[in-house]
Amino acid sequence: MSKGTVKVKLGNMYLFNELSEHIQIRVNAANTMNHPADWIESKQHPDYDLWYLREGTIELRIRDQVHVASAGDLIFFSPTVAYTASSLGAGCRFAFIHFDFSLGNQLRILDNYPISGILSSSLVEEELPPFLEAHERYSGSAPMSGIRLKGALTVLLAKIMERLDCGDYRGSFAALASDNKRTANLEALQPVLSHIEVRLHLPLRVAELAEVAGMSEKYFILYFKQALGITPGAYVYQLKMNRARELLYSRTFSIQQIAERLGYPDPFSFSKAFKKYYKVPPSRFVW
């Protein structure tokens, strides 16, 4: 990446790729439900909930809006969405999975994006079959099925995020969420994230970032951690290590050159930081 490149744009999902090591996904429950024609339920789940509608049609009422999902659709609920669901016609059958998705200690990071809604399975046609297979194995308590389901869910969520980032999908439930106040305001941090990207080759201090955000240093640290789940210093460190890994794999730059491009005063300081993160010195990272 050149020193002048900016890849931060408002609302995109790049943070999840940059901070992938900090993402944790925990499956809380997964099964398949069969409901008769007169089924109706009103709920607001404490975790994220994803349904795949195998048969039938479901009507969803969220506040004063009505949404209809048909067989083959996915329905994504965030914890901010309170809904009333009912089956239309002869009944319905759907596979569901409840899960937690956290970035650092930010347990509700996905609430910052319009991901809750009804999603056509055509947008995840390659990722959906492995997920459904893993789901069935998990429901049947097959050996190692928990690991397979978590992996398949991770891939499926990554594809949904990619579709959201590309503009192919926008969840219709987001604007109707019942608790928007709990959503961290990532937009206020966009100037800071852009500032970090274009100055990653320079030493960066928290006071400087707080000034960009227009906040006091103490409040900025708290705000940043609440929004992203990690401290500003940890975020900058993560990005530097990501770039160091990319530059080492390119086999184009010496360790001294990489240290200079990432704002370290000397190769020793860079090597020390790199070894702390990757457990091996940069000289041994690429064989």
C-alpha positions, -999 to 999 in steps of 0.1 A, spaced: 0 0 0 13 34 -9 16 61 17 -11 81 2 -37 54 -2 -70 57 17 -92 27 17 -116 38 45 -151 47 32 -181 54 52 -201 24 62 -179 -3 46 -170 -36 63 -132 -34 59 -128 -33 97 -138 -70 100 -110 -80 77 -84 -58 93 -94 -70 128 -103 -106 119 -80 -119 147 -103 -102 172 -135 -116 160 -152 -143 181 -183 -163 170 -201 -185 195 -230 -208 185 -256 -208 212 -283 -230 196 -292 -245 163 -321 -267 152 -350 -269 128 -385 -259 136 -418 -270 121 -448 -248 128 -485 -253 119 -507 -228 100 -518 -210 132 -483 -204 145 -475 -170 158 -447 -157 182 -435 -123 194 -399 -121 205 -367 -101 208 -337 -124 211 -307 -115 233 -283 -127 206 -281 -128 168 -305 -151 151 -304 -164 115 -332 -184 99 -333 -204 66 -369 -209 55 -371 -244 40 -408 -245 35 -438 -222 36 -442 -184 40 -437 -163 71 -451 -129 78 -430 -106 100 -443 -75 117 -417 -51 130 -433 -20 145 -457 -8 119 -440 -26 89 -449 -59 74 -423 -82 57 -429 -115 40 -403 -143 36 -407 -172 13 -391 -206 10 -354 -202 2 -350 -169 20 -327 -162 49 -339 -140 78 -313 -122 99 -324 -108 133 -302 -86 155 -308 -83 192 -322 -48 185 -352 -62 165 -385 -71 182 -408 -89 159 -440 -108 156 -438 -138 132 -467 -159 119 -470 -186 92 -491 -180 61 -508 -208 44 -503 -244 55 -474 -238 79 -437 -234 77 -404 -251 84 -371 -233 90 -336 -240 103 -323 -215 128 -291 -207 146 -285 -184 176 -250 -170 179 -229 -142 194 -206 -122 172 -181 -100 189 -151 -78 180 -128 -75 210 -152 -67 239 -178 -51 216 -205 -78 216 -229 -59 193 -206 -47 166 -229 -59 138 -256 -35 150 -237 -7 134 -246 -20 100 -279 -26 81 -276 -63 81 -309 -73 98 -335 -82 72 -346 -108 46 -319 -120 23 -323 -140 -9 -304 -173 -9 -292 -164 -44 -268 -140 -28 -251 -167 -9 -256 -197 -32 -221 -211 -28 -219 -206 10 -254 -218 19 -252 -255 11 -221 -262 33 -238 -242 61 -270 -263 59 -250 -295 58 -231 -285 89 -263 -274 105 -279 -308 100 -249 -326 113 -249 -304 144 -286 -310 150 -278 -347 148 -249 -344 173 -224 -357 147 -187 -358 158 -169 -325 153 -201 -309 141 -198 -279 164 -165 -269 148 -179 -274 113 -210 -254 120 -190 -225 134 -167 -225 104 -196 -227 79 -214 -199 98 -182 -177 96 -180 -182 59 -217 -175 54 -215 -143 75 -184 -131 56 -204 -135 23 -234 -115 37 -210 -88 48 -194 -88 14 -228 -84 -3 -236 -56 21 -203 -38 14 -208 -41 -24 -243 -27 -22 -260 -59 -33 -279 -62 0 -293 -39 26 -313 -52 55 -348 -38 58 -351 -43 96 -322 -19 106 -342 13 105 -370 -3 126 -347 -15 154 -362 -11 189 -330 1 206 -309 23 182 -293 40 212 -272 10 219 -256 12 184 -221 26 186 -216 56 163 -188 44 140 -194 74 117 -177 97 142 -146 76 140 -143 76 102 -120 106 101 -98 90 127 -96 57 107 -88 75 75 -61 95 94 -45 63 107 -45 47 72 -27 75 55 -2 81 83 6 45 92 42 52 81 45 77 109 45 74 147 9 78 158 -1 91 193 -35 88 209 -36 125 216 -32 132 179 -61 108 171 -83 123 198 -77 158 183 -88 145 149 -120 131 165 -126 164 183 -126 147 217 -106 148 249 -80 120 250 -97 102 279 -131 103 263 -117 93 229 -101 61 243 -134 52 260 -155 60 229 -131 41 205 -131 10 227 -169 10 231 -173 13 193 -146 -12 181 -140 -34 212 -103 -26 213 -82 5 223 -69 29 197 -33 17 204 -43 -19 199 -60 -9 166 -29 9 153 -7 -20 164 -30 -45 146 -29 -25 113 9 -22 115 13 -59 120 -11 -66 91 9 -44 68 42 -59 80 29 -94 72 19 -82 37 52 -65 31 72 -95 42 52 -119 20 59 -96 -10 97 -103 -5 104 -68 -19 115 -49 12 142 -53 38 133 -53 75 148 -19 78 126 -6 49 95 -22 65 103 -6 98 105 28 81 73 23 62 54 15 94 67 44 115 92 25 137 124 44 147 147 14 139 146 -22 128 151 -34 164 119 -18 176 100 -32 147 113 -67 151 105 -66 188 69 -55 181 66 -81 153 79 -110 175 55 -100 203 26 -103 179 35 -133 157 58 -151 182 86 -153 157 110 -125 144 103 -111 110 135 -127 96 120 -161 102 83 -153 93 87 -160 56 109 -190 46 
